[in-house]
Amino acid sequence: MVEKIREAIITFFQSLTGYDYLGFFVTMVLFMMLLFLALYFRHRTKLSFLITLIGFVFFFGGPVAVHALVKATLFKHESQVKEVRQLHYSDTLLVKGELHYLGKHKARYCEVSVAVHKEGGNFFKALVYKMKPLQEGSTKVEKELEKGETTPFKVVIEPFNYGGDYNITIASGCFK
């Protein structure tokens, strides 16, 4: 478990671009400016508190928003499922699909994750089932992708022996 968390953190920092670091720097400068402005208005308590609160919102939310914006604009992609097949000779679910890359920069690799959820009878059951998937699988597409390029992927989930109705959700990410 600790090794998975360590690997996820290392992968995250390797995926950051120069635009991410520039956005983080601007966010920190804005945070410092708001703190100094709050100190300047320290005698007006309500205004100072409001400025400090806005500063901390920028401090915690700014890097997340910057990273999401950079990822959405520079490494945009679409993924879709083409075929889902539960194999009869083994307890295996095979999910095939395509990844269409639309980003502005080359992507060195993409990661595709597939989650299998029980199908809920009502809204609340469906919500609970989406939070905790039956099983998950992922694959890494180790191919350098240019803008407009499409590549197939295949995710194998095993052991999979659920006999009821299920839904498949797909999440993917492309990185430099």
OpenMM code with the backbone's topology and positions (N, CA, C; nanometers):
from openmm import Vec3, app, unit

residues = "MET VAL GLU LYS ILE ARG GLU ALA ILE ILE THR PHE PHE GLN SER LEU THR GLY TYR ASP TYR LEU GLY PHE PHE VAL THR MET VAL LEU PHE MET MET LEU LEU PHE LEU ALA LEU TYR PHE ARG HIS ARG THR LYS LEU SER PHE LEU ILE THR LEU ILE GLY PHE VAL PHE PHE PHE GLY GLY PRO VAL ALA VAL HIS ALA LEU VAL LYS ALA THR LEU PHE LYS HIS GLU SER GLN VAL LYS GLU VAL ARG GLN LEU HIS TYR SER ASP THR LEU LEU VAL LYS GLY GLU LEU HIS TYR LEU GLY LYS HIS LYS ALA ARG TYR CYS GLU VAL SER VAL ALA VAL HIS LYS GLU GLY GLY ASN PHE PHE LYS ALA LEU VAL TYR LYS MET LYS PRO LEU GLN GLU GLY SER THR LYS VAL GLU LYS GLU LEU GLU LYS GLY GLU THR THR PRO PHE LYS VAL VAL ILE GLU PRO PHE ASN TYR GLY GLY ASP TYR ASN ILE THR ILE ALA SER GLY CYS PHE LYS".split()
positions = [
    Vec3(0.0825, -0.1195, 0.0000),
    Vec3(0.0000, 0.0000, 0.0000),
    Vec3(0.0871, 0.1261, 0.0000),
    Vec3(0.1883, 0.1286, 0.0853),
    Vec3(0.2772, 0.2437, 0.0924),
    Vec3(0.3532, 0.2597, -0.0395),
    Vec3(0.3892, 0.1479, -0.0997),
    Vec3(0.4625, 0.1518, -0.2263),
    Vec3(0.3760, 0.2111, -0.3376),
    Vec3(0.2463, 0.1812, -0.3375),
    Vec3(0.1546, 0.2368, -0.4375),
    Vec3(0.1427, 0.3877, -0.4215),
    Vec3(0.1330, 0.4329, -0.2964),
    Vec3(0.1225, 0.5768, -0.2701),
    Vec3(0.2509, 0.6462, -0.3122),
    Vec3(0.3640, 0.5875, -0.2806),
    Vec3(0.4933, 0.6437, -0.3187),
    Vec3(0.5048, 0.6540, -0.4708),
    Vec3(0.4638, 0.5494, -0.5407),
    Vec3(0.4700, 0.5488, -0.6870),
    Vec3(0.3766, 0.6539, -0.7465),
    Vec3(0.2578, 0.6720, -0.6867),
    Vec3(0.1633, 0.7722, -0.7356),
    Vec3(0.2187, 0.9135, -0.7185),
    Vec3(0.2847, 0.9386, -0.6069),
    Vec3(0.3429, 1.0716, -0.5826),
    Vec3(0.4570, 1.0980, -0.6804),
    Vec3(0.5429, 1.0005, -0.7017),
    Vec3(0.6544, 1.0165, -0.7956),
    Vec3(0.6022, 1.0389, -0.9372),
    Vec3(0.5009, 0.9631, -0.9770),
    Vec3(0.4424, 0.9793, -1.1101),
    Vec3(0.3808, 1.1172, -1.1260),
    Vec3(0.3152, 1.1669, -1.0207),
    Vec3(0.2557, 1.3004, -1.0273),
    Vec3(0.3619, 1.4072, -1.0501),
    Vec3(0.4714, 1.4027, -0.9743),
    Vec3(0.5740, 1.5047, -0.9896),
    Vec3(0.6475, 1.4932, -1.1228),
    Vec3(0.6575, 1.3738, -1.1773),
    Vec3(0.7190, 1.3576, -1.3085),
    Vec3(0.6298, 1.4118, -1.4194),
    Vec3(0.4985, 1.4174, -1.3962),
    Vec3(0.4067, 1.4629, -1.4994),
    Vec3(0.3907, 1.6150, -1.5028),
    Vec3(0.4475, 1.6859, -1.4066),
    Vec3(0.4346, 1.8316, -1.4045),
    Vec3(0.5169, 1.8945, -1.5161),
    Vec3(0.4622, 2.0007, -1.5741),
    Vec3(0.5314, 2.0738, -1.6803),
    Vec3(0.5789, 2.2089, -1.6276),
    Vec3(0.6489, 2.2807, -1.7104),
    Vec3(0.6929, 2.4142, -1.6740),
    Vec3(0.5759, 2.5085, -1.6499),
    Vec3(0.4668, 2.4892, -1.7225),
    Vec3(0.3474, 2.5709, -1.7026),
    Vec3(0.2873, 2.5479, -1.5638),
    Vec3(0.2928, 2.4238, -1.5161),
    Vec3(0.2456, 2.3949, -1.3807),
    Vec3(0.3275, 2.4715, -1.2776),
    Vec3(0.4591, 2.4651, -1.2902),
    Vec3(0.5456, 2.5350, -1.1946),
    Vec3(0.5261, 2.6859, -1.2010),
    Vec3(0.5067, 2.7407, -1.3204),
    Vec3(0.4799, 2.8837, -1.3349),
    Vec3(0.3483, 2.9199, -1.2676),
    Vec3(0.2463, 2.8370, -1.2862),
    Vec3(0.1176, 2.8614, -1.2212),
    Vec3(0.1273, 2.8517, -1.0707),
    Vec3(0.2047, 2.7548, -1.0195),
    Vec3(0.2243, 2.7431, -0.8751),
    Vec3(0.2943, 2.8674, -0.8200),
    Vec3(0.3932, 2.9182, -0.8938),
    Vec3(0.4663, 3.0378, -0.8510),
    Vec3(0.3733, 3.1587, -0.8459),
    Vec3(0.2911, 3.1769, -0.9486),
    Vec3(0.1976, 3.2898, -0.9516),
    Vec3(0.0968, 3.2775, -0.8378),
    Vec3(0.0517, 3.1571, -0.8098),
    Vec3(-0.0414, 3.1350, -0.6996),
    Vec3(0.0227, 3.1732, -0.5662),
    Vec3(0.1480, 3.1355, -0.5456),
    Vec3(0.2171, 3.1696, -0.4207),
    Vec3(0.2374, 3.3205, -0.4081),
    Vec3(0.2724, 3.3863, -0.5174),
    Vec3(0.2905, 3.5319, -0.5141),
    Vec3(0.1587, 3.5999, -0.4804),
    Vec3(0.0502, 3.5527, -0.5410),
    Vec3(-0.0811, 3.6097, -0.5125),
    Vec3(-0.1195, 3.5872, -0.3661),
    Vec3(-0.0905, 3.4705, -0.3140),
    Vec3(-0.1173, 3.4405, -0.1736),
    Vec3(-0.0393, 3.5348, -0.0814),
    Vec3(0.0881, 3.5551, -0.1101),
    Vec3(0.1696, 3.6449, -0.0272),
    Vec3(0.1185, 3.7892, -0.0352),
    Vec3(0.0791, 3.8315, -0.1558),
    Vec3(0.0259, 3.9678, -0.1701),
    Vec3(-0.1027, 3.9853, -0.0890),
    Vec3(-0.1886, 3.8851, -0.0905),
    Vec3(-0.3120, 3.8943, -0.0130),
    Vec3(-0.2843, 3.8947, 0.1371),
    Vec3(-0.1844, 3.8182, 0.1806),
    Vec3(-0.1499, 3.8219, 0.3237),
    Vec3(-0.0948, 3.9581, 0.3652),
    Vec3(-0.0096, 4.0173, 0.2813),
    Vec3(0.0420, 4.1504, 0.3133),
    Vec3(-0.0698, 4.2545, 0.3114),
    Vec3(-0.1662, 4.2381, 0.2200),
    Vec3(-0.2805, 4.3288, 0.2157),
    Vec3(-0.3654, 4.3122, 0.3416),
    Vec3(-0.3817, 4.1903, 0.3892),
    Vec3(-0.4564, 4.1663, 0.5133),
    Vec3(-0.3839, 4.2286, 0.6323),
    Vec3(-0.2503, 4.2218, 0.6329),
    Vec3(-0.1740, 4.2877, 0.7399),
    Vec3(-0.1878, 4.4394, 0.7338),
    Vec3(-0.1953, 4.4930, 0.6147),
    Vec3(-0.2114, 4.6369, 0.5978),
    Vec3(-0.3459, 4.6822, 0.6552),
    Vec3(-0.4502, 4.6022, 0.6341),
    Vec3(-0.5838, 4.6355, 0.6846),
    Vec3(-0.6136, 4.5658, 0.8174),
    Vec3(-0.5120, 4.5432, 0.9006),
    Vec3(-0.5305, 4.4674, 1.0233),
    Vec3(-0.6234, 4.5372, 1.1234),
    Vec3(-0.6391, 4.6677, 1.1139),
    Vec3(-0.7258, 4.7390, 1.2077),
    Vec3(-0.8730, 4.7268, 1.1678),
    Vec3(-0.8980, 4.6919, 1.0442),
    Vec3(-1.0354, 4.6655, 0.9993),
    Vec3(-1.0523, 4.5129, 0.9985),
    Vec3(-1.0981, 4.4602, 1.1088),
    Vec3(-1.0952, 4.3170, 1.1364),
    Vec3(-1.1705, 4.2344, 1.0328),
    Vec3(-1.2919, 4.2750, 0.9983),
    Vec3(-1.3722, 4.1958, 0.9053),
    Vec3(-1.3079, 4.1916, 0.7672),
    Vec3(-1.2586, 4.3041, 0.7201),
    Vec3(-1.1939, 4.3094, 0.5889),
    Vec3(-1.0651, 4.2276, 0.5898),
    Vec3(-0.9878, 4.2395, 0.6956),
    Vec3(-0.8642, 4.1635, 0.7073),
    Vec3(-0.8918, 4.0130, 0.7088),
    Vec3(-0.9943, 3.9715, 0.7816),
    Vec3(-1.0304, 3.8298, 0.7866),
    Vec3(-1.0750, 3.7799, 0.6491),
    Vec3(-1.1547, 3.8601, 0.5794),
    Vec3(-1.2026, 3.8218, 0.4464),
    Vec3(-1.0861, 3.8078, 0.3481),
    Vec3(-0.9932, 3.9005, 0.3517),
    Vec3(-0.8762, 3.8936, 0.2621),
    Vec3(-0.7907, 3.7716, 0.2962),
    Vec3(-0.7726, 3.7438, 0.4247),
    Vec3(-0.6962, 3.6259, 0.4658),
    Vec3(-0.7645, 3.4980, 0.4202),
    Vec3(-0.8950, 3.4920, 0.4341),
    Vec3(-0.9712, 3.3753, 0.3900),
    Vec3(-0.9575, 3.3544, 0.2383),
    Vec3(-0.9689, 3.4605, 0.1624),
    Vec3(-0.9517, 3.4520, 0.0168),
    Vec3(-0.8097, 3.4078, -0.0172),
    Vec3(-0.7126, 3.4572, 0.0581),
    Vec3(-0.5736, 3.4167, 0.0361),
    Vec3(-0.5530, 3.2670, 0.0569),
    Vec3(-0.6118, 3.2110, 0.1603),
    Vec3(-0.5965, 3.0679, 0.1848),
    Vec3(-0.6735, 2.9836, 0.0836),
    Vec3(-0.7834, 3.0374, 0.0327),
    Vec3(-0.8532, 2.9673, -0.0761),
    Vec3(-0.7622, 2.9602, -0.1981),
    Vec3(-0.6944, 3.0692, -0.2303),
    Vec3(-0.5979, 3.0693, -0.3401),
    Vec3(-0.4815, 2.9747, -0.3115),
    Vec3(-0.4355, 2.9735, -0.1857),
    Vec3(-0.3210, 2.8904, -0.1491),
    Vec3(-0.3496, 2.7414, -0.1693),
    Vec3(-0.4688, 2.6964, -0.1264),
    Vec3(-0.5011, 2.5547, -0.1364),
    Vec3(-0.5679, 2.5180, -0.2691),
    Vec3(-0.6510, 2.6048, -0.3230),
    Vec3(-0.7236, 2.5729, -0.4450),
    Vec3(-0.6506, 2.6110, -0.5723),
    Vec3(-0.5617, 2.7076, -0.5642),
    Vec3(-0.4907, 2.7560, -0.6823),
    Vec3(-0.4076, 2.6501, -0.7530),
    Vec3(-0.3191, 2.5791, -0.6828),
    Vec3(-0.2392, 2.4764, -0.7506),
    Vec3(-0.3232, 2.3657, -0.8132),
    Vec3(-0.4317, 2.3279, -0.7475),
    Vec3(-0.5194, 2.2245, -0.8035),
    Vec3(-0.5841, 2.2749, -0.9317),
    Vec3(-0.6338, 2.3978, -0.9285),
    Vec3(-0.6984, 2.4550, -1.0463),
    Vec3(-0.5986, 2.4754, -1.1601),
    Vec3(-0.4780, 2.5198, -1.1283),
    Vec3(-0.3750, 2.5396, -1.2306),
    Vec3(-0.3399, 2.4067, -1.2965),
    Vec3(-0.3180, 2.3036, -1.2165),
    Vec3(-0.2817, 2.1733, -1.2723),
    Vec3(-0.3950, 2.1174, -1.3591),
    Vec3(-0.5186, 2.1317, -1.3131),
    Vec3(-0.6325, 2.0827, -1.3918),
    Vec3(-0.6460, 2.1596, -1.5230),
    Vec3(-0.6232, 2.2904, -1.5196),
    Vec3(-0.6327, 2.3721, -1.6406),
    Vec3(-0.5224, 2.3374, -1.7400),
    Vec3(-0.4005, 2.3209, -1.6903),
    Vec3(-0.2886, 2.2851, -1.7786),
    Vec3(-0.3122, 2.1474, -1.8400),
    Vec3(-0.3575, 2.0536, -1.7598),
    Vec3(-0.3822, 1.9181, -1.8096),
    Vec3(-0.4949, 1.9176, -1.9119),
    Vec3(-0.5990, 1.9982, -1.8884),
    Vec3(-0.7135, 2.0009, -1.9798),
    Vec3(-0.6796, 2.0695, -2.1122),
    Vec3(-0.5871, 2.1631, -2.1116),
    Vec3(-0.5562, 2.2335, -2.2369),
    Vec3(-0.4386, 2.1717, -2.3117),
    Vec3(-0.3335, 2.1347, -2.2413),
    Vec3(-0.2145, 2.0852, -2.3107),
    Vec3(-0.2208, 1.9366, -2.3435),
    Vec3(-0.2880, 1.8568, -2.2610),
    Vec3(-0.2899, 1.7121, -2.2794),
    Vec3(-0.4335, 1.6600, -2.2899),
    Vec3(-0.5160, 1.7269, -2.3694),
    Vec3(-0.6550, 1.6890, -2.3857),
    Vec3(-0.6647, 1.5576, -2.4630),
    Vec3(-0.7585, 1.4745, -2.4222),
    Vec3(-0.7772, 1.3448, -2.4875),
    Vec3(-0.9189, 1.2957, -2.4647),
    Vec3(-0.9590, 1.2018, -2.5465),
    Vec3(-1.0892, 1.1375, -2.5318),
    Vec3(-1.0667, 0.9879, -2.5362),
    Vec3(-1.1400, 0.9166, -2.4549),
    Vec3(-1.1299, 0.7708, -2.4566),
    Vec3(-1.2700, 0.7128, -2.4627),
    Vec3(-1.2818, 0.6051, -2.5370),
    Vec3(-1.4121, 0.5411, -2.5480),
    Vec3(-1.3956, 0.3904, -2.5524),
    Vec3(-1.4963, 0.3225, -2.5010),
    Vec3(-1.4968, 0.1772, -2.4976),
    Vec3(-1.5569, 0.1264, -2.6279),
    Vec3(-1.4880, 0.0344, -2.6934),
    Vec3(-1.5362, -0.0254, -2.8173),
    Vec3(-1.5984, -0.1623, -2.7937),
    Vec3(-1.5422, -0.2398, -2.7006),
    Vec3(-1.5894, -0.3764, -2.6799),
    Vec3(-1.5665, -0.4178, -2.5348),
    Vec3(-1.6694, -0.4788, -2.4765),
    Vec3(-1.6589, -0.5374, -2.3429),
    Vec3(-1.7017, -0.6827, -2.3569),
    Vec3(-1.6120, -0.7718, -2.3162),
    Vec3(-1.6416, -0.9136, -2.3327),
    Vec3(-1.6019, -0.9882, -2.2059),
    Vec3(-1.6970, -1.0645, -2.1539),
    Vec3(-1.6672, -1.1514, -2.0402),
    Vec3(-1.6346, -1.2886, -2.0981),
    Vec3(-1.5132, -1.3338, -2.0788),
    Vec3(-1.4686, -1.4595, -2.1375),
    Vec3(-1.5338, -1.5780, -2.0665),
    Vec3(-1.5706, -1.6789, -2.1443),
    Vec3(-1.6420, -1.7939, -2.0897),
    Vec3(-1.5475, -1.8992, -2.0321),
    Vec3(-1.4277, -1.9088, -2.0862),
    Vec3(-1.3354, -2.0143, -2.0429),
    Vec3(-1.2534, -1.9764, -1.9206),
    Vec3(-1.2597, -1.8503, -1.8797),
    Vec3(-1.1903, -1.8089, -1.7577),
    Vec3(-1.2667, -1.6930, -1.6944),
    Vec3(-1.2342, -1.6626, -1.5708),
    Vec3(-1.2982, -1.5519, -1.4991),
    Vec3(-1.2278, -1.4218, -1.5352),
    Vec3(-1.2499, -1.3759, -1.6579),
    Vec3(-1.1804, -1.2585, -1.7085),
    Vec3(-1.2773, -1.1675, -1.7816),
    Vec3(-1.2624, -1.0378, -1.7579),
    Vec3(-1.3376, -0.9369, -1.8318),
    Vec3(-1.2384, -0.8612, -1.9181),
    Vec3(-1.2668, -0.8527, -2.0464),
    Vec3(-1.1783, -0.7873, -2.1423),
    Vec3(-1.2458, -0.6602, -2.1919),
    Vec3(-1.1788, -0.5467, -2.1754),
    Vec3(-1.2320, -0.4176, -2.2189),
    Vec3(-1.1362, -0.3616, -2.3236),
    Vec3(-1.1873, -0.3402, -2.4448),
    Vec3(-1.1074, -0.2824, -2.5525),
    Vec3(-1.1650, -0.1462, -2.5866),
    Vec3(-1.0771, -0.0552, -2.6241),
    Vec3(-1.1224, 0.0791, -2.6582),
    Vec3(-1.0193, 0.1546, -2.7371),
    Vec3(-1.0484, 0.2828, -2.7584),
    Vec3(-0.9583, 0.3712, -2.8320),
    Vec3(-0.9336, 0.4971, -2.7520),
    Vec3(-0.8141, 0.5475, -2.7642),
    Vec3(-0.7734, 0.6716, -2.7000),
    Vec3(-0.7385, 0.7691, -2.8116),
    Vec3(-0.8121, 0.8797, -2.8176),
    Vec3(-0.7891, 0.9810, -2.9208),
    Vec3(-0.7241, 1.1021, -2.8542),
    Vec3(-0.6031, 1.1358, -2.8986),
    Vec3(-0.5256, 1.2428, -2.8353),
    Vec3(-0.5486, 1.3743, -2.9086),
    Vec3(-0.5872, 1.4793, -2.8358),
    Vec3(-0.6174, 1.6101, -2.8937),
    Vec3(-0.5295, 1.7211, -2.8383),
    Vec3(-0.4276, 1.6876, -2.7609),
    Vec3(-0.3456, 1.7863, -2.6907),
    Vec3(-0.2570, 1.8688, -2.7808),
    Vec3(-0.2033, 1.9768, -2.7251),
    Vec3(-0.1166, 2.0674, -2.7994),
    Vec3(0.0286, 2.0212, -2.8004),
    Vec3(0.0694, 1.9445, -2.7004),
    Vec3(0.2056, 1.8933, -2.6920),
    Vec3(0.2047, 1.7427, -2.7107),
    Vec3(0.3210, 1.6873, -2.7424),
    Vec3(0.3327, 1.5421, -2.7512),
    Vec3(0.3132, 1.4810, -2.6131),
    Vec3(0.2498, 1.3671, -2.6105),
    Vec3(0.2351, 1.2920, -2.4856),
    Vec3(0.3253, 1.1700, -2.4954),
    Vec3(0.4081, 1.1483, -2.3939),
    Vec3(0.4976, 1.0322, -2.3945),
    Vec3(0.4237, 0.9041, -2.3637),
    Vec3(0.3253, 0.9117, -2.2742),
    Vec3(0.2490, 0.7925, -2.2390),
    Vec3(0.1124, 0.8345, -2.1859),
    Vec3(0.0202, 0.7406, -2.1874),
    Vec3(-0.1135, 0.7616, -2.1335),
    Vec3(-0.1487, 0.6449, -2.0419),
    Vec3(-0.2267, 0.6736, -1.9402),
    Vec3(-0.2748, 0.5703, -1.8498),
    Vec3(-0.4263, 0.5627, -1.8626),
    Vec3(-0.4767, 0.4408, -1.8727),
    Vec3(-0.6205, 0.4177, -1.8851),
    Vec3(-0.6634, 0.3284, -1.7694),
    Vec3(-0.7642, 0.3726, -1.6951),
    Vec3(-0.8188, 0.2943, -1.5836),
    Vec3(-0.9651, 0.2636, -1.6126),
    Vec3(-1.0028, 0.1399, -1.5843),
    Vec3(-1.1395, 0.0952, -1.6054),
    Vec3(-1.1934, 0.0459, -1.4720),
    Vec3(-1.3151, 0.0872, -1.4396),
    Vec3(-1.3802, 0.0424, -1.3169),
    Vec3(-1.5138, -0.0214, -1.3519),
    Vec3(-1.5443, -0.1320, -1.2861),
    Vec3(-1.6704, -0.2031, -1.3070),
    Vec3(-1.7569, -0.1799, -1.1839),
    Vec3(-1.8773, -0.1260, -1.2061),
    Vec3(-1.9701, -0.0956, -1.0976),
    Vec3(-2.0958, -0.1803, -1.1126),
    Vec3(-2.1528, -0.2197, -0.9994),
    Vec3(-2.2837, -0.2841, -1.0028),
    Vec3(-2.3847, -0.1834, -1.0559),
    Vec3(-2.4874, -0.2349, -1.1213),
    Vec3(-2.5933, -0.1474, -1.1687),
    Vec3(-2.6955, -0.1336, -1.0574),
    Vec3(-2.7257, -0.0100, -1.0185),
    Vec3(-2.8177, 0.0138, -0.9082),
    Vec3(-2.9614, 0.0212, -0.9545),
    Vec3(-3.0527, -0.0217, -0.8681),
    Vec3(-3.1944, -0.0172, -0.9008),
    Vec3(-3.2532, 0.1216, -0.8856),
    Vec3(-3.1985, 0.2018, -0.7954),
    Vec3(-3.2476, 0.3380, -0.7771),
    Vec3(-3.1298, 0.4343, -0.7688),
    Vec3(-3.1593, 0.5608, -0.7506),
    Vec3(-3.0572, 0.6651, -0.7525),
    Vec3(-2.9536, 0.6468, -0.6421),
    Vec3(-2.9983, 0.6173, -0.5210),
    Vec3(-2.9065, 0.6078, -0.4073),
    Vec3(-2.8149, 0.4865, -0.4177),
    Vec3(-2.8706, 0.3732, -0.4616),
    Vec3(-2.7866, 0.2551, -0.4799),
    Vec3(-2.6820, 0.2800, -0.5884),
    Vec3(-2.7232, 0.3421, -0.6969),
    Vec3(-2.6294, 0.3717, -0.8053),
    Vec3(-2.5184, 0.4644, -0.7560),
    Vec3(-2.5526, 0.5604, -0.6709),
    Vec3(-2.4531, 0.6522, -0.6160),
    Vec3(-2.3531, 0.5782, -0.5275),
    Vec3(-2.4029, 0.4885, -0.4435),
    Vec3(-2.3148, 0.4109, -0.3561),
    Vec3(-2.2269, 0.3175, -0.4384),
    Vec3(-2.2839, 0.2528, -0.5395),
    Vec3(-2.2066, 0.1607, -0.6231),
    Vec3(-2.0980, 0.2332, -0.7024),
    Vec3(-2.1228, 0.3599, -0.7391),
    Vec3(-2.0198, 0.4359, -0.8114),
    Vec3(-1.9006, 0.4683, -0.7220),
    Vec3(-1.9261, 0.4814, -0.5924),
    Vec3(-1.8174, 0.5133, -0.4996),
    Vec3(-1.7248, 0.3950, -0.4764),
    Vec3(-1.7798, 0.2754, -0.4801),
    Vec3(-1.6998, 0.1556, -0.4533),
    Vec3(-1.7194, 0.0574, -0.5685),
    Vec3(-1.6264, 0.0572, -0.6648),
    Vec3(-1.6406, -0.0340, -0.7779),
    Vec3(-1.6181, -0.1792, -0.7369),
    Vec3(-1.6781, -0.2679, -0.8160),
    Vec3(-1.6566, -0.4117, -0.7941),
    Vec3(-1.5097, -0.4458, -0.8137),
    Vec3(-1.4579, -0.4076, -0.9294),
    Vec3(-1.3175, -0.4330, -0.9601),
    Vec3(-1.2649, -0.3233, -1.0507),
    Vec3(-1.1337, -0.3107, -1.0500),
    Vec3(-1.0676, -0.2093, -1.1308),
    Vec3(-0.9504, -0.2721, -1.2048),
    Vec3(-0.9179, -0.2123, -1.3151),
    Vec3(-0.8014, -0.2532, -1.3913),
    Vec3(-0.7449, -0.1332, -1.4638),
    Vec3(-0.6173, -0.1387, -1.4972),
    Vec3(-0.5576, -0.0265, -1.5677),
    Vec3(-0.4459, -0.0761, -1.6588),
    Vec3(-0.4123, 0.0095, -1.7519),
    Vec3(-0.3020, -0.0195, -1.8426),
    Vec3(-0.2314, 0.1106, -1.8763),
    Vec3(-0.1089, 0.0976, -1.9183),
    Vec3(-0.0278, 0.2126, -1.9567),
    Vec3(0.0020, 0.1997, -2.1055),
    Vec3(-0.0383, 0.2987, -2.1824),
    Vec3(-0.0119, 0.3011, -2.3260),
    Vec3(0.1212, 0.3722, -2.3449),
    Vec3(0.2269, 0.2957, -2.3682),
    Vec3(0.3625, 0.3501, -2.3783),
    Vec3(0.3943, 0.3829, -2.5239),
    Vec3(0.3248, 0.4833, -2.5752),
    Vec3(0.3444, 0.5236, -2.7134),
    Vec3(0.3397, 0.6750, -2.7168),
    Vec3(0.4348, 0.7353, -2.7871),
    Vec3(0.4350, 0.8801, -2.7983),
    Vec3(0.3249, 0.9213, -2.8945),
    Vec3(0.2351, 1.0069, -2.8474),
    Vec3(0.1187, 1.0455, -2.9256),
    Vec3(0.1287, 1.1901, -2.9718),
    Vec3(0.0964, 1.2129, -3.0969),
    Vec3(0.0890, 1.3468, -3.1555),
    Vec3(-0.0572, 1.3903, -3.1563),
    Vec3(-0.0819, 1.5183, -3.1844),
    Vec3(-0.2179, 1.5701, -3.1908),
    Vec3(-0.2955, 1.4999, -3.3020),
    Vec3(-0.4161, 1.4546, -3.2696),
    Vec3(-0.5025, 1.3890, -3.3665),
    Vec3(-0.4791, 1.2400, -3.3819),
    Vec3(-0.3833, 1.1846, -3.3117),
    Vec3(-0.3517, 1.0430, -3.3247),
    Vec3(-0.4436, 0.9589, -3.2356),
    Vec3(-0.4803, 0.8415, -3.2854),
    Vec3(-0.5654, 0.7491, -3.2118),
    Vec3(-0.4903, 0.6182, -3.1924),
    Vec3(-0.5001, 0.5642, -3.0722),
    Vec3(-0.4340, 0.4378, -3.0431),
    Vec3(-0.5290, 0.3463, -2.9661),
    Vec3(-0.5261, 0.2176, -2.9931),
    Vec3(-0.6137, 0.1257, -2.9199),
    Vec3(-0.5538, 0.0902, -2.7837),
    Vec3(-0.6396, 0.0474, -2.6937),
    Vec3(-0.5942, -0.0035, -2.5643),
    Vec3(-0.6785, -0.1247, -2.5269),
    Vec3(-0.6237, -0.2029, -2.4369),
    Vec3(-0.6929, -0.3219, -2.3878),
    Vec3(-0.6637, -0.3343, -2.2382),
    Vec3(-0.7707, -0.3492, -2.1600),
    Vec3(-0.7584, -0.3662, -2.0156),
    Vec3(-0.8191, -0.5013, -1.9791),
    Vec3(-0.7423, -0.5803, -1.9065),
    Vec3(-0.7875, -0.7114, -1.8623),
    Vec3(-0.8136, -0.7048, -1.7120),
    Vec3(-0.9355, -0.7434, -1.6732),
    Vec3(-0.9719, -0.7455, -1.5315),
    Vec3(-0.9962, -0.8898, -1.4937),
    Vec3(-0.9126, -0.9391, -1.4031),
    Vec3(-0.9313, -1.0764, -1.3571),
    Vec3(-0.8911, -1.0873, -1.2110),
    Vec3(-0.9471, -1.1710, -1.1344),
    Vec3(-1.0594, -1.2584, -1.1655),
    Vec3(-1.1895, -1.1793, -1.1614),
    Vec3(-1.2742, -1.1985, -1.2581),
    Vec3(-1.4033, -1.1318, -1.2664),
    Vec3(-1.5090, -1.2386, -1.2839),
    Vec3(-1.5932, -1.2581, -1.1830),
    Vec3(-1.6952, -1.3609, -1.1903),
    Vec3(-1.8310, -1.3103, -1.1451),
    Vec3(-1.8593, -1.1831, -1.1640),
    Vec3(-1.9883, -1.1247, -1.1271),
    Vec3(-2.0895, -1.1586, -1.2353),
    Vec3(-2.2046, -1.2119, -1.1973),
    Vec3(-2.3029, -1.2556, -1.2940),
    Vec3(-2.4149, -1.1563, -1.3196),
    Vec3(-2.4253, -1.0494, -1.2407),
    Vec3(-2.5344, -0.9527, -1.2567),
    Vec3(-2.5017, -0.8454, -1.3593),
    Vec3(-2.5895, -0.7447, -1.3640),
    Vec3(-2.5684, -0.6321, -1.4550),
    Vec3(-2.4639, -0.5377, -1.3965),
    Vec3(-2.3844, -0.4812, -1.4834),
    Vec3(-2.2799, -0.3905, -1.4380),
    Vec3(-2.2592, -0.2798, -1.5409),
    Vec3(-2.1992, -0.1700, -1.4926),
    Vec3(-2.1631, -0.0561, -1.5768),
    Vec3(-2.0119, -0.0427, -1.5750),
    Vec3(-1.9590, 0.0127, -1.6838),
    Vec3(-1.8147, 0.0332, -1.6949),
    Vec3(-1.7887, 0.1831, -1.7032),
    Vec3(-1.6962, 0.2319, -1.6203),
    Vec3(-1.6512, 0.3704, -1.6326),
    Vec3(-1.5036, 0.3690, -1.6683),
    Vec3(-1.4645, 0.4677, -1.7445),
    Vec3(-1.3269, 0.4738, -1.7914),
    Vec3(-1.2681, 0.6097, -1.7568),
    Vec3(-1.1465, 0.6095, -1.7089),
    Vec3(-1.0743, 0.7324, -1.6774),
    Vec3(-0.9354, 0.7201, -1.7401),
    Vec3(-0.8892, 0.8279, -1.7980),
    Vec3(-0.7579, 0.8228, -1.8617),
    Vec3(-0.6860, 0.9546, -1.8429),
    Vec3(-0.5565, 0.9494, -1.8597),
    Vec3(-0.4739, 1.0683, -1.8484),
    Vec3(-0.3497, 1.0533, -1.9340),
    Vec3(-0.3134, 1.1597, -2.0028),
    Vec3(-0.1927, 1.1593, -2.0852),
    Vec3(-0.0917, 1.2553, -2.0235),
    Vec3(0.0362, 1.2177, -2.0327),
    Vec3(0.1401, 1.2933, -1.9643),
    Vec3(0.2598, 1.3145, -2.0565),
    Vec3(0.3413, 1.4140, -2.0204),
    Vec3(0.4611, 1.4461, -2.0996),
    Vec3(0.5692, 1.3444, -2.0799),
] * unit.nanometer
topology = app.Topology()
chain = topology.addChain("A")
for resn in residues:
    res = topology.addResidue(resn, chain)
    for name in ("N", "CA", "C"):
        topology.addAtom(name, app.Element.getBySymbol(name[0]), res)
